[in-house]
Structures are given as structure tokens and as C-alpha cells.
Amino acid sequence: MTKIFAKTLFTLLVAVLITVGLQLPVTACADEVSWPTGPEVTADSAIVIEATTGTVLYEKNADAQHYPASITKIMTTLLALENSSLDEVVTFSADAVYKNEGDSSHIARDLDEQMTMEQCLYAVMLESANECAYAVAEHVGEGDYQAFVDLMNAKAEELGCTNTTFTNANGLPDEAHVTSYRDMALIAQAAIENSTFRQIIGTVQYTIPPTNKHTEETVLNNHHRMISPYKGTTYLYEYCIGGKTGYTVAAGNTLVTYAEKDGMLLICVVMQAPSQYEDTTSLFEYCFANYAMYNVAENETRYGDTGISTVTLFSQVDPFAELDPDAQIILPATADFTDTEVEISYENVSAGTVGTLVYSYGGKQVGTADVVTTGASAATYLFGSGTDGSAGDDGETTDVSGADNDGEAEDDSTADGSASGGGSAGDDSASGDGGTADDDSEGNGLRTDSGTADVADRADGSSLLKSMRNNLKWIIAVVIIIAAVVAVICLVVPKIRRARRRKHIRDKRYKEIKGDSGRKRRRRS
């Protein structure tokens, strides 16, 4: 019976530990998951990322350096949108008109010709016009072309590019003018955040009205064959929303393409690709079939209620903070939202953001979700670390706001069905503006029970998610100790009882033997 009882106790202990373990926030381990492998492509290197999350879905030699050719113009367009207005007048200098190879992409602009910035950027992105890219760079650089090139490299570094060096604004051949697929994807990601950029790359045809040098209209055609039928319909792709082509003899075919389906916005970059359109289509189809997007606010339940009756975060009637309703993550189609690992980051805490949930799956980051303030007052809150401010005399709290960034990208093409000698670089930019909404009180911060805010003290006492994990560890330890004590008792106590019974039997037997001996002596006497 003792052995049976011990085995039963051990089984119960294991069940308790498994149950507690399943309640931990982290439910997936890197060695228990796998990512889709992806198709074979002819391109020397390629990469596909999901734009809203930045997650890499496919990569092949993604950090290898190559000549970008005209996909450079994505950066040119980004910076032009970031540092100028569309109605500004751009005047073409002699350098802009003549410092380009004669057989490269252009729209035949003349010396001192004037066009708006908007017209120039459409020419840069649709027709890959090298003279327009040069004129845009001079205009943004206030006449200093090199200043604009320096701005391109500074922007690349800001975006996290590590293998990129720009020497011109249009992508014409230069041994020092290089980038990598991963870097180009980062630039393209920043560009697509800009609504004007998105409008430009999605335009199939654009007309420039007569200028001071041209009495006729100039019709521009998008040369990206996955969105425009200008060069045929063979490669048209229904989910493509634009992109940028490029070609030089040294670079070969280069292509950046955007596609959107089922809430997923993909960016594909291929270079040194003999079949750039087939490769891009194959990669898009693979990603759309093997990945799925999840809205965080609609699926996250692990942090809805802290379990303390006086402190709730997202589930209370008038919550102090809530998850960004637009935040999404991307996962393999075979995975579930609850399979993700999640950590809290306070690195980018701002006026309207009290923390960020960082999601990963299989060791790879798959998206983030900001926890934003709603303007409601609260005694304590879950994401307390990293904010500052003080409450007004009336104990109310202020509301806060965030900023938007947007950037733009460009498209590159060649005329008359032939590849141009050089591509041009595009620049896209992101600009942000934020506004603030004030509550009925002065200052930023939270109200404490006494009516004054001390964010530093509150942060130490309100990081409940971290303490929950520590508490779970203590619970497991206590359960193990209790189980060990019970096991010892169950094993030792029966032995003690058996020893006592044996002693009792011996004593009784001894008395019986002693009594028998006494009776025998009396009989003999």
C-alpha cells in the first residue's frame, strides 16, 4: 500500500508541475517550432519581408552586396518627400541634363526646364528618369548634389542599413555604389509607409503638362511589369501594388516589388536575377500560402487581467491603457497566436506609449504591439516602467499622443523594351507629426492613492508581469518542497509504525514466555 501511495503522490506532483508550466506566459520554444523553407529561385540573392512587422519570411544570401542600379531611386524619392513639398519648382541645371550616360533612362529634359517636385518624382519612379533624379537631388541639397548623397547615406544608417554605400542619386554604375538585399528591404519598408509614395508607385500612367521648354505633354508609363501592361501582360500580378525596376550591365536585373493580400503587405527584393518577375511571383505565392496575420488586440488574452481585484489593465470598464488596435504579428500558417513568446520592452516609451509587447516565434521576432494610454486615470498600471510626469493637484492625468512616420519608394524602367545602361536611385522619406490631447489636469503621469504621482516608485511596485513569473517559480518550489515532505512522511512513518508493532510483539512474546516459565517452576515446586 505504501508503494502504491508513493507512486500516486508522484503522479499528482508531475500533474501539478505540468499544469503550472502551461500557465506560464511563454508557451513555445525555439527548438519546438519550424519555419517554412521557401521555393528555389534563380536570383543570386533574394529577400521577402512583411512590411508592417518587419519580419523576414524568406532570405537567400540577404547580406551579400550588389550594385542596386535604379532601385537606388527609392531612397532618392524617400528623401525628396521627406525634405520638400510636391508643389516646389525644380529647375534643371547643366549637370542634371548632361551628367548622365546618353543611353540611360531619361525623359529628355532641357537646360533650365522647370517642373514641380511631384512631376519629377513621377518621372523618377515610372520612367526611371536619371536627369530628374539628379535635378531632385540638387534641389533638395540646395544646389549641392554631394550634400544630398551624404543625406542618402545618413538615412541608410538611420534605417539600420549595414552594407550600403550610395555615391549618386540615380544608380548609374559606380564600383563604390552598393547595397544588400536586407538593406534595400529596410529602405523599401520605410518608403511604403508614405501614402504619397504608395500613390506614385501604384500609378500606371501619368501625364506631365507642357513646361517652359516643352510645348507638348509628356506621358509617363510605369515599367514594372507586375502592375503595368505597358510592356505586356505576361507578368501582371493581381496583388501587386507597385515597385521599382533596375538594370545595368554590371548589376544585371534588380527589382523591388510590393504586394498586398489578406492584410499582409510584402516587400520582395531580387538582384542578379535572370528571371526577376518569375522569382518574385513565386516568392509572393509561397508567402501568402504559408503565413497568416494576427491582430494582437483581438487575440492577446495573457495580459487582460492581472488577477488583482484593484488593478486591471485592459479589462477594466474604463482602462488606463490598451493595446494598439492596429498592431499585428505574422506567423506560419501552421502556428497559433498562443504559440508565441512575448516580452515587455520599455526602450521606446513615449508620451502616449507606456510599453511595447515584443512577440517572437521560434527565436524570430514576428511583430510588436504598443500599449497606449487612453486618458483614464488609474492608481497603478501594469506597464509602469519608463514613463515620467506628475499629476495635477486634482489627481487627474493628462492624455498623450503619438507620431506617424511615412516614407516613399520609386520605380525604375527602360524605354522601348530594352534595358537602360543605368538605373537611378530613389529616395523615400518618412515624416512624423504628433498632436497631444489634454485631460482636465496639468502634467503627465498617474494618480497614486494619496493623490500625488511618483512614477519611479510605482514602476518598482507595478511591474506585475515580471513578478508573476517570479511568483510562479516560488509556487513551483513550494509545491516541490511540500511534495518532498509528504513523500518523506509517507515513507518514514510506516517504517516507524512497523518497528513499534514488532517491538510490541516481542515484548508481548517475552512476557508470555516469562509467564510460562514461572508457571512451570511453580508446578515443579
C-alpha positions as CSV (number, residue, x, y, z in Angstrom):
1,M,0.0,0.0,0.0
2,T,2.9,2.4,0.8
3,K,4.4,1.9,-2.6
4,I,1.1,2.5,-4.3
5,F,0.5,5.6,-2.3
6,A,4.0,7.0,-3.1
7,K,3.5,6.4,-6.9
8,T,0.2,8.1,-6.8
9,L,1.7,11.1,-5.0
10,F,4.5,11.3,-7.5
11,T,2.0,11.3,-10.4
12,L,-0.1,14.0,-8.8
13,L,3.1,16.1,-8.3
14,V,4.0,15.8,-12.0
15,A,0.5,16.8,-13.0
16,V,0.7,19.9,-10.8
17,L,4.0,20.9,-12.3
18,I,2.7,20.5,-15.9
19,T,-0.4,22.5,-15.1
20,V,1.6,25.3,-13.6
21,G,4.0,25.2,-16.5
22,L,1.2,25.6,-19.0
23,Q,0.1,28.8,-17.3
24,L,3.5,30.5,-17.9
25,P,3.4,33.3,-20.5
26,V,5.9,31.6,-22.7
27,T,4.3,28.6,-24.5
28,A,6.6,27.9,-27.4
29,C,10.3,27.1,-27.5
30,A,12.6,27.7,-30.4
31,D,13.5,24.1,-30.8
32,E,9.8,23.0,-31.0
33,V,8.8,25.1,-34.0
34,S,9.8,25.4,-37.6
35,W,9.6,27.9,-40.4
36,P,8.6,27.2,-44.0
37,T,11.6,26.6,-46.1
38,G,10.6,28.5,-49.3
39,P,10.9,27.9,-53.0
40,E,14.1,27.8,-55.1
41,V,14.7,31.0,-57.1
42,T,17.1,31.8,-60.0
43,A,18.2,35.1,-58.4
44,D,21.7,35.1,-56.8
45,S,20.1,36.6,-53.7
46,A,16.6,37.5,-52.6
47,I,14.6,38.5,-49.5
48,V,10.9,38.9,-48.6
49,I,9.8,40.8,-45.6
50,E,6.3,41.7,-44.2
51,A,6.3,45.5,-44.2
52,T,4.1,46.2,-41.1
53,T,6.0,43.8,-38.8
54,G,9.4,43.8,-40.5
55,T,9.5,40.0,-40.2
56,V,11.8,38.3,-42.7
57,L,9.8,35.5,-44.4
58,Y,12.4,34.4,-46.9
59,E,16.1,35.1,-47.5
60,K,18.8,33.9,-49.7
61,N,22.2,35.5,-49.3
62,A,20.4,38.5,-48.0
63,D,23.5,40.3,-46.7
64,A,25.5,39.9,-49.9
65,Q,26.5,43.3,-51.5
66,H,25.4,44.1,-55.1
67,Y,25.1,47.0,-57.4
68,P,21.5,48.2,-57.0
69,A,21.1,50.1,-60.3
70,S,17.9,52.1,-60.5
71,I,16.2,50.7,-57.3
72,T,18.5,53.3,-55.7
73,K,15.8,55.8,-56.7
74,I,13.6,54.5,-53.9
75,M,16.0,56.3,-51.4
76,T,16.1,59.4,-53.6
77,T,12.3,59.6,-53.6
78,L,12.0,59.0,-49.9
79,L,14.3,61.9,-49.1
80,A,12.6,64.2,-51.6
81,L,9.2,63.6,-50.0
82,E,10.8,64.0,-46.5
83,N,12.5,67.3,-47.3
84,S,10.4,69.1,-49.8
85,S,6.8,69.8,-50.9
86,L,5.2,68.4,-54.0
87,D,4.5,71.9,-55.4
88,E,8.1,73.2,-55.2
89,V,9.6,74.1,-58.6
90,V,12.7,72.2,-59.7
91,T,14.9,73.8,-62.3
92,F,17.2,71.6,-64.3
93,S,20.9,72.5,-64.3
94,A,23.5,71.7,-66.8
95,D,24.8,68.9,-64.6
96,A,21.3,67.4,-64.2
97,V,20.8,67.4,-68.0
98,Y,24.3,66.4,-69.2
99,K,25.9,64.4,-66.4
100,N,24.1,61.2,-67.3
101,E,25.0,58.5,-69.8
102,G,23.4,59.2,-73.1
103,D,21.8,55.7,-73.4
104,S,20.4,55.6,-69.9
105,S,16.8,56.1,-68.9
106,H,15.6,59.7,-69.3
107,I,12.6,61.8,-70.5
108,A,14.7,64.3,-72.5
109,R,14.6,67.4,-70.2
110,D,16.4,70.6,-71.3
111,L,18.6,73.1,-69.6
112,D,16.7,75.5,-67.3
113,E,13.5,73.5,-67.8
114,Q,11.1,73.7,-64.8
115,M,8.8,71.1,-63.3
116,T,7.2,70.6,-60.0
117,M,8.6,68.2,-57.5
118,E,5.6,66.0,-57.9
119,Q,6.2,65.7,-61.7
120,C,9.8,65.0,-61.2
121,L,9.1,62.2,-58.7
122,Y,6.6,60.5,-61.1
123,A,9.3,60.7,-63.8
124,V,11.8,59.2,-61.4
125,M,9.6,56.3,-60.3
126,L,7.7,55.5,-63.5
127,E,10.2,56.2,-66.3
128,S,13.4,55.9,-64.1
129,A,14.5,59.3,-65.5
130,N,18.1,59.8,-64.4
131,E,18.2,63.5,-65.2
132,C,15.1,64.0,-63.0
133,A,16.7,62.1,-60.1
134,Y,19.8,64.3,-60.4
135,A,17.7,67.5,-60.5
136,V,15.7,66.4,-57.4
137,A,18.9,65.7,-55.6
138,E,20.3,69.1,-56.4
139,H,17.1,70.8,-55.4
140,V,16.8,69.1,-52.0
141,G,20.6,69.6,-51.5
142,E,20.1,73.3,-52.2
143,G,22.3,73.2,-55.2
144,D,24.9,70.8,-53.6
145,Y,24.5,67.3,-55.2
146,Q,27.0,65.7,-52.8
147,A,25.1,67.1,-49.8
148,F,22.1,65.0,-51.0
149,V,24.3,61.9,-51.4
150,D,25.5,62.4,-47.9
151,L,21.9,62.6,-46.8
152,M,21.2,59.3,-48.5
153,N,24.0,57.6,-46.6
154,A,22.9,59.1,-43.3
155,K,19.3,58.0,-43.9
156,A,20.5,54.5,-44.7
157,E,22.4,54.3,-41.5
158,E,19.4,55.6,-39.6
159,L,17.2,52.8,-41.0
160,G,19.7,50.2,-39.9
161,C,21.5,49.5,-43.2
162,T,24.9,48.0,-42.6
163,N,26.1,47.1,-46.1
164,T,25.1,50.2,-48.1
165,T,27.1,53.0,-49.6
166,F,25.5,55.5,-52.1
167,T,27.6,57.6,-54.4
168,N,24.8,59.0,-56.6
169,A,21.1,59.6,-56.6
170,N,20.1,57.5,-59.7
171,G,22.1,54.3,-59.5
172,L,24.3,54.8,-62.5
173,P,27.4,52.5,-62.5
174,D,30.0,53.1,-59.8
175,E,32.0,50.3,-58.1
176,A,31.6,52.0,-54.7
177,H,27.8,52.3,-55.1
178,V,26.5,49.1,-53.4
179,T,23.8,47.8,-51.1
180,S,22.5,44.5,-49.8
181,Y,19.1,42.9,-50.2
182,R,18.3,43.2,-46.5
183,D,19.3,46.9,-46.6
184,M,17.2,47.5,-49.7
185,A,14.2,45.9,-48.0
186,L,14.6,48.3,-45.0
187,I,14.7,51.3,-47.3
188,A,11.6,50.0,-49.2
189,Q,9.8,49.4,-45.9
190,A,10.4,53.0,-44.8
191,A,9.2,54.2,-48.2
192,I,5.9,52.3,-48.3
193,E,4.8,54.0,-45.0
194,N,4.4,57.2,-47.0
195,S,0.9,57.5,-48.6
196,T,2.2,59.7,-51.4
197,F,4.9,57.2,-52.3
198,R,2.4,54.5,-52.3
199,Q,0.2,56.5,-54.7
200,I,3.2,57.1,-57.0
201,I,4.3,53.5,-57.3
202,G,0.7,52.4,-57.9
203,T,0.2,54.7,-60.8
204,V,0.2,53.0,-64.2
205,Q,0.4,56.2,-66.3
206,Y,1.0,59.9,-65.5
207,T,1.0,62.9,-67.8
208,I,3.3,66.0,-67.3
209,P,1.6,69.1,-68.8
210,P,3.6,71.4,-71.1
211,T,6.6,73.1,-69.5
212,N,8.6,76.2,-70.2
213,K,10.7,74.1,-72.6
214,H,8.2,71.6,-73.9
215,T,5.0,72.6,-75.7
216,E,3.7,69.0,-75.7
217,E,2.5,66.9,-72.8
218,T,4.9,64.2,-71.6
219,V,3.2,60.8,-71.0
220,L,5.0,58.6,-68.4
221,N,4.4,54.9,-68.2
222,N,5.1,52.6,-65.3
223,H,7.7,50.0,-66.4
224,H,7.1,47.5,-63.6
225,R,5.5,44.6,-65.5
226,M,3.7,43.1,-62.5
227,I,1.4,46.2,-62.2
228,S,1.6,47.8,-65.6
229,P,0.7,46.3,-69.0
230,Y,3.0,48.9,-70.8
231,K,5.4,46.1,-71.8
232,G,2.9,43.3,-72.0
233,T,0.6,41.4,-69.7
234,T,2.6,38.2,-69.1
235,Y,3.7,39.1,-65.6
236,L,0.8,41.1,-64.3
237,Y,0.1,40.1,-60.7
238,E,-3.3,40.9,-59.1
239,Y,-1.9,41.6,-55.7
240,C,1.0,43.8,-56.8
241,I,0.7,47.5,-55.7
242,G,3.9,48.8,-57.3
243,G,7.6,48.7,-57.1
244,K,10.8,49.7,-58.9
245,T,12.9,48.1,-61.6
246,G,16.6,48.5,-62.4
247,Y,19.2,47.3,-64.8
248,T,22.8,47.9,-65.7
249,V,25.3,45.6,-67.3
250,A,27.2,45.3,-64.1
251,A,24.2,45.0,-61.8
252,G,22.0,42.8,-64.0
253,N,18.3,42.9,-63.3
254,T,17.3,44.3,-59.9
255,L,13.7,44.5,-58.8
256,V,11.8,45.7,-55.7
257,T,8.1,44.8,-55.6
258,Y,5.2,45.3,-53.2
259,A,2.2,43.0,-52.9
260,E,-0.8,43.1,-50.6
261,K,-3.3,40.3,-49.7
262,D,-5.3,39.2,-46.6
263,G,-3.9,42.1,-44.5
264,M,-0.3,41.1,-45.4
265,L,2.0,43.7,-47.1
266,L,5.0,42.0,-48.6
267,I,8.2,43.5,-50.0
268,C,10.4,41.4,-52.3
269,V,13.9,42.3,-53.4
270,V,15.8,40.4,-56.0
271,M,19.1,41.2,-57.7
272,Q,21.3,39.5,-60.2
273,A,18.0,37.8,-61.3
274,P,17.7,36.4,-64.8
275,S,14.0,35.7,-64.2
276,Q,13.2,38.5,-61.8
277,Y,9.4,38.5,-62.3
278,E,9.0,34.7,-62.1
279,D,11.1,34.6,-58.9
280,T,9.1,37.5,-57.4
281,T,5.8,35.9,-58.2
282,S,6.9,32.5,-56.8
283,L,8.1,34.1,-53.6
284,F,4.8,36.1,-53.1
285,E,2.7,33.0,-53.7
286,Y,4.8,31.0,-51.2
287,C,4.5,33.6,-48.5
288,F,0.7,34.2,-49.0
289,A,0.1,30.5,-48.8
290,N,2.3,29.7,-45.8
291,Y,1.9,32.7,-43.5
292,A,-1.0,34.5,-41.7
293,M,-1.5,37.8,-39.9
294,Y,-3.0,38.1,-36.4
295,N,-4.4,41.2,-34.9
296,V,-2.8,41.4,-31.4
297,A,-5.7,43.2,-29.6
298,E,-8.2,40.6,-30.9
299,N,-6.1,37.6,-29.9
300,E,-4.0,38.6,-26.8
301,T,-5.6,37.3,-23.6
302,R,-2.5,36.7,-21.4
303,Y,-2.4,40.3,-20.1
304,G,-6.1,41.1,-20.0
305,D,-6.4,40.9,-16.1
306,T,-3.6,40.9,-13.6
307,G,-5.6,38.8,-11.1
308,I,-5.5,41.6,-8.5
309,S,-9.0,42.9,-7.8
310,T,-7.9,46.5,-7.5
311,V,-5.6,46.5,-10.5
312,T,-6.7,45.7,-14.1
313,L,-5.1,46.9,-17.3
314,F,-7.1,46.2,-20.5
315,S,-10.2,44.5,-19.0
316,Q,-11.4,47.2,-16.6
317,V,-14.5,49.2,-17.5
318,D,-12.5,52.4,-18.0
319,P,-9.0,51.1,-18.7
320,F,-5.9,53.3,-18.3
321,A,-4.1,51.6,-21.2
322,E,-5.0,49.4,-24.1
323,L,-3.3,47.6,-26.9
324,D,-2.8,49.4,-30.2
325,P,-5.9,48.2,-32.2
326,D,-3.9,48.1,-35.4
327,A,-0.9,46.1,-34.2
328,Q,-0.4,42.8,-36.0
329,I,2.0,39.9,-36.0
330,I,2.8,37.3,-38.7
331,L,3.1,33.6,-38.1
332,P,3.5,30.4,-40.2
333,A,0.0,29.2,-41.2
334,T,0.5,26.1,-39.0
335,A,1.2,28.1,-35.9
336,D,-1.3,29.6,-33.4
337,F,-1.2,33.0,-31.7
338,T,-0.7,31.3,-28.3
339,D,2.4,29.7,-29.6
340,T,4.3,33.0,-29.5
341,E,6.7,34.1,-26.8
342,V,6.2,37.7,-25.6
343,E,8.3,40.1,-23.6
344,I,7.7,43.7,-22.5
345,S,10.1,46.4,-23.7
346,Y,10.3,50.0,-22.3
347,E,13.0,51.1,-24.8
348,N,10.7,53.3,-26.9
349,V,8.4,54.6,-24.2
350,S,6.9,58.0,-25.3
351,A,4.2,60.3,-24.2
352,G,1.4,58.1,-25.5
353,T,3.1,54.7,-25.1
354,V,3.8,53.1,-21.7
355,G,5.4,49.9,-23.1
356,T,5.6,47.6,-26.0
357,L,4.9,43.9,-26.3
358,V,7.5,42.2,-28.4
359,Y,6.4,38.9,-30.0
360,S,8.7,36.1,-31.2
361,Y,8.2,32.7,-32.6
362,G,10.9,30.1,-33.0
363,G,13.5,32.6,-32.0
364,K,12.5,35.1,-34.6
365,Q,10.7,38.4,-33.9
366,V,7.3,38.4,-35.6
367,G,5.9,41.8,-34.6
368,T,5.2,44.2,-31.8
369,A,2.2,45.9,-30.1
370,D,2.4,49.2,-28.3
371,V,0.4,49.6,-25.1
372,V,-1.0,53.1,-25.4
373,T,-2.7,55.3,-22.8
374,T,-6.4,56.0,-23.1
375,G,-6.6,59.2,-20.9
376,A,-8.3,57.4,-18.0
377,S,-6.8,57.8,-14.5
378,A,-5.5,54.8,-12.6
379,A,-4.0,54.2,-9.2
380,T,-1.4,51.8,-10.7
381,Y,-0.8,50.2,-14.0
382,L,0.9,47.2,-15.5
383,F,3.4,49.0,-17.8
384,G,4.7,51.5,-15.3
385,S,8.4,51.5,-16.2
386,G,9.9,54.1,-18.4
387,T,7.3,56.9,-18.1
388,D,7.6,60.2,-16.4
389,G,5.4,63.0,-15.3
390,S,3.4,64.2,-12.4
391,A,-0.3,64.6,-11.8
392,G,-2.1,67.8,-11.3
393,D,-3.5,69.0,-8.0
394,D,-6.9,67.4,-8.7
395,G,-5.4,64.0,-9.2
396,E,-6.4,63.8,-12.8
397,T,-4.0,62.6,-15.5
398,T,-3.1,64.0,-18.9
399,D,-3.7,62.3,-22.3
400,V,-0.9,61.8,-24.7
401,S,-0.3,61.3,-28.4
402,G,2.0,59.6,-30.9
403,A,3.5,60.4,-34.2
404,D,3.2,58.8,-37.7
405,N,6.1,58.2,-40.0
406,D,5.7,57.7,-43.7
407,G,8.2,57.3,-46.5
408,E,8.1,56.7,-50.2
409,A,9.7,54.5,-52.9
410,E,10.3,54.6,-56.6
411,D,10.1,52.6,-59.7
412,D,12.7,52.1,-62.4
413,S,12.3,51.2,-66.0
414,T,13.8,51.2,-69.5
415,A,12.3,52.6,-72.7
416,D,11.4,50.9,-76.0
417,G,11.6,47.4,-74.4
418,S,15.3,47.5,-73.9
419,A,17.4,47.7,-70.7
420,S,18.9,51.0,-70.0
421,G,22.6,51.5,-69.3
422,G,22.0,52.7,-65.8
423,G,19.3,52.9,-63.2
424,S,18.6,55.7,-60.9
425,A,18.4,55.8,-57.2
426,G,15.2,56.8,-55.4
427,D,14.8,58.3,-52.0
428,D,11.8,58.0,-49.8
429,S,11.2,59.7,-46.6
430,A,9.2,59.4,-43.5
431,S,7.8,62.4,-41.7
432,G,6.0,62.5,-38.5
433,D,3.8,64.8,-36.7
434,G,2.1,64.3,-33.5
435,G,-0.5,66.1,-31.5
436,T,-1.4,65.9,-27.9
437,A,-4.8,65.7,-26.2
438,D,-5.0,67.2,-22.8
439,D,-7.1,65.8,-19.9
440,D,-8.6,68.0,-17.2
441,S,-5.3,68.2,-15.3
442,E,-1.8,69.6,-15.8
443,G,1.3,67.4,-16.4
444,N,1.8,63.9,-17.4
445,G,1.7,60.9,-15.1
446,L,-0.6,58.8,-12.9
447,R,-2.6,59.4,-9.8
448,T,-1.5,57.5,-6.6
449,D,-3.9,56.6,-3.8
450,S,-2.7,59.7,-1.9
451,G,-3.4,61.9,-4.9
452,T,0.3,62.5,-6.0
453,A,2.2,60.7,-8.7
454,D,5.5,59.1,-8.2
455,V,6.2,57.1,-11.3
456,A,9.6,55.7,-10.3
457,D,8.2,54.2,-7.0
458,R,5.1,52.9,-8.9
459,A,7.3,51.3,-11.6
460,D,9.1,49.3,-8.9
461,G,5.8,48.1,-7.4
462,S,3.7,47.6,-10.5
463,S,5.7,45.5,-12.9
464,L,3.3,42.7,-12.3
465,L,4.1,40.7,-15.3
466,K,7.7,40.2,-14.1
467,S,6.6,39.5,-10.6
468,M,4.0,37.0,-11.8
469,R,6.8,34.9,-13.4
470,N,8.8,35.1,-10.2
471,N,5.8,34.1,-8.1
472,L,5.2,31.1,-10.3
473,K,8.7,30.0,-9.7
474,W,8.2,30.3,-6.0
475,I,4.9,28.4,-6.2
476,I,6.6,25.5,-8.1
477,A,9.4,25.5,-5.4
478,V,6.9,25.4,-2.6
479,V,4.9,22.6,-4.3
480,I,8.1,20.5,-4.7
481,I,9.1,21.1,-1.1
482,I,5.7,20.1,0.2
483,A,5.6,17.1,-2.0
484,A,9.0,16.1,-0.8
485,V,8.0,16.4,2.8
486,V,4.8,14.4,2.2
487,A,6.8,11.7,0.4
488,V,9.2,11.5,3.3
489,I,6.4,11.2,5.8
490,C,4.7,8.6,3.7
491,L,7.9,6.5,3.6
492,V,9.2,7.0,7.2
493,V,6.0,6.9,9.2
494,P,5.0,3.4,8.1
495,K,8.5,2.1,9.0
496,I,8.3,3.6,12.4
497,R,4.9,2.0,12.9
498,R,6.1,-1.4,11.8
499,A,9.1,-1.1,14.2
500,R,6.8,-0.2,17.0
501,R,4.5,-3.2,16.2
502,R,7.5,-5.6,16.1
503,K,8.7,-4.3,19.4
504,H,5.2,-4.6,20.9
505,I,5.0,-8.2,19.6
506,R,8.4,-9.0,21.0
507,D,7.5,-7.6,24.4
508,K,4.3,-9.5,24.5
509,R,6.0,-12.7,23.5
510,Y,8.7,-12.1,26.1
511,K,6.0,-11.7,28.8
512,E,4.2,-14.8,27.6
513,I,7.5,-16.8,27.7
514,K,8.4,-15.4,31.1
515,G,4.9,-16.2,32.4
516,D,5.1,-19.8,31.1
517,S,8.5,-20.3,32.8
518,G,7.0,-19.1,36.2
519,R,4.1,-21.4,36.0
520,K,6.4,-24.4,35.2
521,R,8.6,-23.5,38.3
522,R,5.5,-23.4,40.5
523,R,4.4,-26.8,39.3
524,R,7.7,-28.4,39.9
525,S,7.8,-27.0,43.4
